[in-house]
Amino acid sequence: MKLLQKLTLLMLLAGQSLFPAAATAETAAIPSPVVVTSTVKPWGLIAADGSDSGILVDFQQVLFSRAGIPLHNSMLPYPRVIQEMSSGRADLAVMFVSPLSDQIAVSLGQVVEEHIIIVTRADAPDYKTLDDFSGKDVGQVRGSRYGNDFDSHPQIHRIPVTDVDQGLKMLLSGRLDAMASTEHSLLYAMYTTGISSDRVRIALPLFTARADLYVTRSQQHALWVQPLRHALQSMSEDGSLRPSLYQRDYWPYDTFCFAGGQCLNTH
């Protein structure tokens, strides 16, 4: 049962409305923002029946319900999310903190900190620094940003892929030397593709990247901004934010260990 469904059931059992009366009264006349969400798995998923799901979709459903604002979401590839926010055709999105994000939009607060990792085949030589990948083909999800050191390294051949599933398959077939990914996307891809953990190892943990909820600069004073900012802050303060990002549906392991004994977990 997804987090929003659980929240709804608990509030109904307690005789409470999902949208508190005060919040509804204050926000009833507020137009809702145009929200765009990346289709990078498992952050944003489109089911066979066309319905939206994924980490960010479920998070946004809880966030908007707490703010008392209807959610109208569109699913787009991450490069399109950036384009829509930059052009002003979209108002709100979760994006990785970067000079570009800060140029086109204003942060309403942190959503998640995510480990960025480079993986290789289990039998690959040791890599100690980013410079060791000079001249190598390293996959990354198209449009993703993994920090200036990686994004601007002059000798790394960054190869765009549609998703981590494709990148891992290319890695194991010898078409890539390595694959860079967020920890969520990596573990979800390992799970859904059924790739055995002993075939892949962590070559280099890059750093921890931060993703924030951003509003375009043209809409930073819109009436819905403050309710969403306050809802996000309250989720962070009451401890409900992190569990919404590590649901079993999208983080299918308590601990996942790769070749060489390096492990990832939710703590």
Number of C-alpha atoms within 10 A of each C-alpha: 9 12 17 18 11 11 13 17 14 13 13 12 9 9 9 13 11 18 17 13 12 10 15 17 12 13 18 13 11 15 12 18 21 18 21 25 26 24 23 20 20 23 21 22 21 14 10 7 6 8 8 18 20 23 20 22 22 20 22 24 19 25 24 20 20 21 24 25 24 15 17 13 18 16 19 17 18 20 13 16 24 24 13 20 24 18 11 18 14 21 23 27 27 26 26 24 19 15 9 13 21 16 11 18 24 18 21 20 17 18 23 18 15 16 17 22 19 22 24 25 22 18 11 13 10 12 14 11 12 17 15 13 17 14 13 16 18 24 28 23 25 17 15 17 19 24 16 10 11 16 12 12 14 12 15 18 16 23 17 14 18 15 21 26 21 14 26 27 14 17 21 17 11 11 14 21 20 29 26 28 25 21 19 22 21 24 23 21 21 18 17 10 14 9 15 11 17 14 13 23 22 24 24 18 17 19 13 15 17 16 19 19 22 25 28 24 17 12 17 18 11 14 15 20 17 14 19 22 16 16 18 25 17 15 17 16 10 9 10 15 19 16 12 19 21 17 18 13 13 19 21 16 17 11 12 15 16 17 17 13 11 11 12 16 12 14 6
